[in-house]
Amino acid sequence: MSRKDKAAVTRGGAKTVMVPKLRFPEFRGADGWEKSSMSELSEIVRGGSPRPIDGFLTTDASGLNWLKIGDVDKDAKYVTRTAEKVRREALSKTRFVRPGDLILSNSMSFGRPYILQIETCIHDGWIAITDIAKHVNRDFLYYSISAPSSQRYFADNAAGSGVQNLNAEIIKALSVRLPEQAEQQKIAECLSSADELIAAQARKVDALKAHKKGLMQQLFPREGETQPRLRFPEFQNAGEWVSDSIGNIFKTASDGTPSRTEKAYWNGNIPWITTSQVDFQVISSAEEFITSEGVANSSAKLFPKGTVLMAMYGQGKTRGQVALLGIEAATNQACAAILPRKGIDPYFLFANMAGRYEEIREMSNSGGQENLSQGLVREIQFAFPSEDAEQRKVTSCLSTLDTQITAEAQKLEVLKTHKKSLMQQLFPSTEEVEA
């Protein structure tokens, strides 16, 4: 029996045991959980360096999988694919890991474990948990690392003063509490079932979002066209939609930020919206507030309910995202505001802009950092039916879908909350009384 397989969980000659708050009936009279460490239960190794670039990447089918951070779905349990391969000569300069091994990024998705279902090379941005002891259920170990007490340990012991980082030594010292194998298996099966329900619900939400996106592409005219490809029966002979640039149809504006050093400008009663909230939603509340004095002494403006906001900056996904103000609010200068006007339903404009996200992003200035500007926003072409009834029909259809998406997304959050609560009770924490 190897050192890990007979890992004695002793401190000063006595076993340290604990019990969780919640146990399955058949284990309620069982012994307490024994305390061990990751270093006693597995081998902890960091990925290899240097990264295999310049001549190491290959399209040959015989190449080795090469795992990058972007290949991993942050919400997934398993790693099933890589986008690239490396030549076998790279193996001496990286590290090879196998199905069943666990990996953690040492910075991104901080403290989040994944289970490999493929063989792959990993670079020094990954830390692998390999050679897991035979008396340890792999899925149980995965959930143990994901448990709140383990995540608190990572947060409390992370290296680096800025971005949090993990290293092999931190992971080796992580405490793991182990019941008998049968109880490990039961817990792993319970939480795996919860994950399957969450994944199924997430697919349902994604399917509804994809359906809405496809519908929007049909309900609004495409670039260069003045009629949608899908029209409700009562409007099929209603003629072309009115088409012009945003700047010729609406008033547009941008805001400014009151000085952060002036306390009198902040923590008032005027909602203050930043691009973090401009995320394809109707904004009904704010995370920050400014005062009327802040508005008076800056270029900040109060925009009316029904204003469509568009994020102008951001190298990631933010640039080009839109939101609809459901309240009066001011914004920072990173948002372009398209003010409401009579005869056009604000939600109709919001839905149209949201459905053209990729198209709008492509309009960004190409010199240097890719940004939108007030001028570019005003050049966006916009078409709308002159009849209010057709606008209302389109918005009613899409808002009904939004309601359904919101309801299913809430169910998803309930499932995630339920799993989190389960994990808090199924695993002992350092705050529990020792058995």
C-alpha distance (Angstrom), angle and dihedral (degrees) to the residues before:
residue distance angle dihedral
M1 . . .
S2 3.81 . .
R3 3.77 125.2 .
K4 3.80 90.2 -102.2
D5 3.82 94.9 46.3
K6 3.77 93.2 56.9
A7 3.82 94.2 33.3
A8 3.76 102.5 168.4
V9 3.76 109.2 -142.9
T10 3.76 99.2 -150.3
R11 3.75 136.4 143.0
G12 3.79 114.9 -175.2
G13 3.82 91.1 -14.1
A14 3.84 95.0 -56.1
K15 3.77 127.0 98.3
T16 3.80 116.3 -116.9
V17 3.79 108.5 -138.6
M18 3.80 133.0 175.6
V19 3.79 137.4 177.3
P20 3.81 130.9 -140.7
K21 3.80 122.7 -124.1
L22 3.81 91.6 -115.8
R23 3.82 125.0 44.8
F24 3.78 131.2 169.3
P25 3.85 111.5 -105.1
E26 3.80 95.1 -108.4
F27 3.81 91.5 57.5
R28 3.80 101.7 42.6
G29 3.78 92.4 100.4
A30 3.79 94.3 41.8
D31 3.78 126.1 110.7
G32 3.79 121.0 -81.3
W33 3.79 121.3 -92.9
E34 3.76 116.3 -87.7
K35 3.76 120.7 -128.2
S36 3.78 120.5 -125.3
S37 3.80 137.6 150.1
M38 3.77 133.6 -115.6
S39 3.79 90.6 -111.7
E40 3.83 90.0 59.4
L41 3.80 93.5 48.4
S42 3.82 103.3 40.9
E43 3.77 147.8 -0.4
I44 3.81 115.3 -92.5
V45 3.80 114.8 -154.2
R46 3.76 135.1 168.9
G47 3.77 123.0 -132.2
G48 3.78 119.9 -98.4
S49 3.77 128.6 -90.7
P50 3.00 143.9 -117.7
R51 3.76 99.8 47.4
P52 3.81 113.3 -117.8
I53 3.79 101.7 -109.9
D54 3.80 134.8 141.1
G55 3.76 104.2 40.0
F56 3.78 99.2 -2.8
L57 3.81 97.3 86.7
T58 3.79 114.6 88.2
T59 3.79 141.2 178.2
D60 3.79 91.4 -151.7
A61 3.82 112.5 122.8
S62 3.81 89.2 -134.3
G63 3.80 90.7 62.3
L64 3.79 122.6 109.1
N65 3.79 122.0 -104.7
W66 3.81 112.3 -100.7
L67 3.80 114.8 -154.6
K68 3.79 120.3 -149.0
I69 3.80 128.4 -179.4
G70 3.81 90.7 -109.9
D71 3.82 91.2 58.7
V72 3.81 91.2 67.9
D73 3.79 124.0 82.2
K74 3.81 102.9 -136.7
D75 3.82 91.5 -141.4
A76 3.80 95.7 46.5
K77 3.79 128.2 103.1
Y78 3.81 97.2 -153.1
V79 3.81 135.9 48.3
T80 3.80 106.0 -139.0
R81 3.80 106.7 162.8
T82 3.78 148.2 17.3
A83 3.79 127.7 -147.4
E84 3.81 95.3 -140.9
K85 3.80 142.4 35.3
V86 3.79 132.5 -148.7
R87 3.79 131.8 -147.7
R88 3.79 114.8 -96.5
E89 3.80 89.1 -115.0
A90 3.81 86.9 71.0
L91 3.80 91.5 66.8
S92 3.80 92.5 85.1
K93 3.81 89.7 59.0
T94 3.82 100.2 42.3
R95 3.79 133.6 37.7
F96 3.79 128.2 -99.9
V97 3.82 119.9 -140.6
R98 3.78 129.8 -177.3
P99 3.82 141.9 -143.2
G100 3.79 110.0 -71.1
D101 3.80 94.4 31.9
L102 3.80 117.2 118.9
I103 3.78 122.7 -133.5
L104 3.79 135.3 -167.4
S105 3.77 128.4 -169.8
N106 3.79 110.1 -122.5
S107 3.82 91.0 -137.1
M108 3.83 116.7 2.4
S109 3.85 119.7 70.9
F110 3.78 83.6 13.3
G111 3.82 113.9 -132.1
R112 3.82 92.7 -5.4
P113 3.83 114.0 137.7
Y114 3.82 126.3 -151.0
I115 3.80 131.2 -167.0
L116 3.80 116.7 -131.4
Q117 3.80 117.8 -131.2
I118 3.80 92.7 175.9
E119 3.78 138.8 51.2
T120 3.78 110.5 -107.8
C121 3.78 146.5 155.6
I122 3.79 116.5 -114.4
H123 3.80 130.3 -159.2
D124 3.79 127.4 -140.2
G125 3.80 91.7 -81.9
W126 3.82 87.9 76.5
I127 3.79 132.4 67.4
A128 3.81 116.6 -158.1
I129 3.80 130.0 -151.6
T130 3.81 105.3 -152.0
D131 3.81 140.6 163.0
I132 3.81 92.2 37.2
A133 3.81 113.6 -162.6
K134 3.79 115.1 -98.9
H135 3.80 93.7 -122.7
V136 3.81 90.5 57.8
N137 3.81 119.5 85.7
R138 3.80 106.5 -134.2
D139 3.82 95.4 -142.3
F140 3.80 90.3 46.6
L141 3.81 88.9 53.9
Y142 3.82 89.9 49.1
Y143 3.81 91.1 54.3
S144 3.80 92.1 42.4
I145 3.81 89.9 57.4
S146 3.82 89.0 47.1
A147 3.82 92.6 49.6
P148 3.84 118.9 112.2
S149 3.82 95.0 -110.5
S150 3.83 91.4 54.2
Q151 3.77 92.1 46.6
R152 3.81 90.5 50.6
Y153 3.79 89.0 51.2
F154 3.82 91.1 53.3
A155 3.82 91.9 48.2
D156 3.82 92.3 48.2
N157 3.80 95.0 47.1
A158 3.80 103.1 35.0
A159 3.76 117.3 135.3
G160 3.80 123.0 -125.5
S161 3.80 132.0 52.5
G162 3.80 95.0 -122.0
V163 3.78 119.8 24.8
Q164 3.80 110.1 26.4
N165 3.79 114.1 -114.2
L166 3.77 134.6 -172.1
N167 3.77 125.8 -150.3
A168 3.78 134.6 -171.5
E169 3.81 93.8 -99.0
I170 3.82 92.7 55.6
I171 3.81 91.1 50.8
K172 3.81 93.1 45.5
A173 3.81 90.0 57.0
L174 3.82 94.5 50.2
S175 3.82 110.4 122.6
V176 3.80 115.8 -125.1
R177 3.79 122.4 -169.2
L178 3.78 115.6 -152.7
P179 3.80 132.3 -162.3
E180 3.79 122.3 -170.5
Q181 3.82 116.1 -63.1
A182 3.82 94.3 -102.6
E183 3.81 90.9 57.4
Q184 3.80 91.1 44.7
Q185 3.79 88.8 54.3
K186 3.81 92.8 48.3
I187 3.81 92.9 51.4
A188 3.79 92.3 45.9
E189 3.82 91.3 50.7
C190 3.81 92.0 48.4
L191 3.79 94.2 50.9
S192 3.81 92.5 41.1
S193 3.82 88.0 55.9
A194 3.80 89.1 51.4
D195 3.81 89.8 50.4
E196 3.80 90.6 51.1
L197 3.81 90.9 52.7
I198 3.81 90.5 48.1
A199 3.82 91.7 48.6
A200 3.81 91.8 48.9
Q201 3.80 91.4 49.6
A202 3.82 91.3 46.8
R203 3.81 89.5 52.9
K204 3.80 88.8 51.8
V205 3.80 91.4 52.6
D206 3.81 91.4 46.4
A207 3.82 91.2 49.2
L208 3.81 91.2 52.9
K209 3.80 91.2 48.3
A210 3.82 90.6 49.3
H211 3.82 90.0 48.7
K212 3.81 90.7 51.3
K213 3.80 91.8 48.0
G214 3.80 91.6 51.2
L215 3.79 91.2 46.4
M216 3.80 92.1 50.7
Q217 3.79 90.2 53.3
Q218 3.80 87.8 57.2
L219 3.82 98.9 39.7
F220 3.82 94.7 52.7
P221 3.82 126.0 54.6
R222 3.79 115.6 -101.2
E223 3.78 121.7 -120.8
G224 3.81 109.5 -62.8
E225 3.83 93.6 13.8
T226 3.82 128.9 104.9
Q227 3.79 100.2 -159.7
P228 3.81 131.1 52.5
R229 3.81 119.3 -117.3
L230 3.78 91.1 -129.0
R231 3.79 119.1 48.9
F232 3.79 131.6 170.7
P233 3.85 111.7 -104.9
E234 3.80 95.9 -111.1
F235 3.82 91.6 56.5
Q236 3.80 101.9 41.0
N237 3.80 91.7 105.5
A238 3.79 96.9 37.3
G239 3.81 94.4 106.3
E240 3.78 133.4 -125.1
W241 3.78 124.3 -25.7
V242 3.81 121.4 -112.3
S243 3.79 108.6 -99.0
D244 3.81 131.2 -167.5
S245 3.79 140.9 123.5
I246 3.78 121.9 -67.8
G247 3.79 89.2 -116.8
N248 3.82 92.6 56.6
I249 3.80 94.2 47.0
F250 3.81 103.8 37.6
K251 3.76 140.0 31.3
T252 3.78 111.0 -115.7
A253 3.78 131.8 -164.9
S254 3.77 144.1 163.1
D255 3.75 129.9 -141.3
G256 3.78 136.8 -135.9
T257 3.76 134.8 -134.2
P258 3.81 120.7 -111.8
S259 3.80 113.0 -128.3
R260 3.79 110.1 -78.1
T261 3.80 90.0 -148.8
E262 3.82 92.7 62.8
K263 3.79 106.8 82.8
A264 3.80 90.7 -168.5
Y265 3.82 89.5 66.8
W266 3.81 96.1 57.6
N267 3.82 140.6 62.5
G268 3.77 93.6 34.0
N269 3.80 128.3 128.0
I270 3.82 101.5 -89.1
P271 3.83 112.3 101.7
W272 3.81 112.8 -120.3
I273 3.83 116.4 -155.9
T274 3.80 125.3 -162.5
T275 3.79 129.4 -174.3
S276 3.82 90.5 -95.0
Q277 3.83 86.3 77.5
V278 3.80 95.3 43.2
D279 3.78 93.3 94.5
F280 3.82 110.5 129.1
Q281 3.78 93.5 -74.6
V282 3.78 142.3 113.5
I283 3.81 104.7 -106.0
S284 3.79 112.0 -136.9
S285 3.81 100.4 159.4
A286 3.79 140.2 26.6
E287 3.79 135.3 -133.1
E288 3.82 93.7 -148.6
F289 3.80 135.7 31.5
I290 3.78 135.7 -157.0
T291 3.81 132.5 -160.7
S292 3.81 130.7 -114.8
E293 3.81 85.7 -111.2
G294 3.80 88.5 57.6
V295 3.81 90.2 53.2
A296 3.81 92.4 47.0
N297 3.79 93.8 50.7
S298 3.79 99.6 45.3
S299 3.78 140.8 40.4
A300 3.81 89.8 -94.5
K301 3.80 116.3 129.6
L302 3.77 133.7 -165.6
F303 3.82 109.8 -121.4
P304 3.81 121.1 -156.8
K305 3.78 127.8 -116.7
G306 3.81 108.3 -85.2
T307 3.82 94.7 42.8
V308 3.80 113.8 137.9
L309 3.82 113.3 -138.0
M310 3.80 123.0 -156.2
A311 3.82 123.8 -167.1
M312 3.81 108.6 -128.4
Y313 3.82 101.7 -175.0
G314 3.78 137.1 52.4
Q315 3.81 136.4 93.5
G316 3.80 91.2 -140.8
K317 3.78 127.0 57.6
T318 3.83 96.1 -58.9
R319 3.81 98.9 83.8
G320 3.82 110.0 91.2
Q321 3.81 96.0 16.2
V322 3.80 115.9 132.4
A323 3.79 138.8 -156.9
L324 3.80 135.8 -175.2
L325 3.80 119.8 -128.3
G326 3.79 110.5 -125.9
I327 3.82 88.6 178.8
E328 3.79 138.3 36.1
A329 3.78 107.2 -88.6
A330 3.79 147.4 153.4
T331 3.81 122.9 -127.3
N332 3.76 139.5 -160.6
Q333 3.79 124.0 -101.8
A334 3.81 92.8 -96.5
C335 3.82 89.7 75.2
A336 3.79 127.8 76.6
A337 3.79 112.3 -149.2
I338 3.82 121.3 -147.1
L339 3.79 105.1 -163.8
P340 3.82 121.8 -141.6
R341 3.79 120.4 -104.4
K342 3.76 134.6 -167.9
G343 3.80 116.0 -88.7
I344 3.84 97.2 27.5
D345 3.78 122.0 87.2
P346 3.86 107.7 -129.1
Y347 3.80 91.0 -141.3
F348 3.82 89.3 53.1
L349 3.83 89.9 56.9
F350 3.82 91.6 43.8
A351 3.80 92.7 51.2
N352 3.81 91.6 46.8
M353 3.82 93.3 51.9
A354 3.83 92.1 44.0
G355 3.80 91.0 53.7
R356 3.80 91.3 53.2
Y357 3.80 97.5 51.8
E358 3.83 96.6 126.9
E359 3.82 92.5 44.3
I360 3.81 91.8 51.4
R361 3.80 93.2 47.9
E362 3.81 89.4 56.0
M363 3.82 89.1 60.2
S364 3.82 91.1 65.4
N365 3.78 119.3 123.9
S366 3.80 107.5 -87.7
G367 3.81 96.8 -153.5
G368 3.80 112.4 95.5
Q369 3.79 114.5 -38.8
E370 3.78 111.1 18.9
N371 3.79 108.3 -116.9
L372 3.75 139.0 154.3
S373 3.80 120.6 -126.6
Q374 3.77 137.8 -161.5
G375 3.81 88.6 -101.7
L376 3.80 93.4 52.9
V377 3.79 92.3 46.0
R378 3.80 90.3 52.7
E379 3.83 89.8 52.7
I380 3.82 93.9 58.0
Q381 3.79 109.8 115.8
F382 3.79 116.4 -125.8
A383 3.80 130.6 -173.2
F384 3.79 127.7 -168.2
P385 3.82 137.2 169.9
S386 3.78 113.7 -105.6
E387 3.80 90.9 -138.3
D388 3.79 113.4 86.0
A389 3.80 89.2 -150.9
E390 3.81 92.7 63.5
Q391 3.79 92.1 47.6
R392 3.80 89.7 51.0
K393 3.80 91.0 48.7
V394 3.80 92.2 53.6
T395 3.80 94.2 44.7
S396 3.82 92.1 45.6
C397 3.80 90.3 53.6
L398 3.80 93.6 48.9
S399 3.80 95.8 41.1
T400 3.83 89.5 52.6
L401 3.80 87.8 55.3
D402 3.80 90.1 46.9
T403 3.79 89.8 53.8
Q404 3.78 90.2 51.6
I405 3.81 92.3 47.0
T406 3.81 90.8 49.5
A407 3.81 91.6 50.1
E408 3.81 92.7 50.2
A409 3.81 91.4 44.5
Q410 3.81 89.1 53.4
K411 3.81 89.7 52.3
L412 3.81 87.7 52.3
E413 3.80 91.0 52.9
V414 3.80 90.6 48.8
L415 3.81 89.8 54.3
K416 3.81 91.4 48.8
T417 3.81 90.8 48.8
H418 3.81 90.3 48.9
K419 3.81 91.3 51.9
K420 3.80 91.3 47.9
S421 3.81 90.2 51.8
L422 3.80 90.5 48.3
M423 3.79 91.8 52.5
Q424 3.79 91.7 49.4
Q425 3.80 89.1 56.4
L426 3.81 101.9 35.0
F427 3.83 94.3 56.0
P428 3.81 124.9 55.8
S429 3.77 116.2 -123.8
T430 3.77 131.4 -151.8
E431 3.80 87.8 -103.1
E432 3.84 92.0 62.5
V433 3.78 119.6 103.2
E434 3.78 110.3 -105.0
A435 3.81 114.9 -111.1
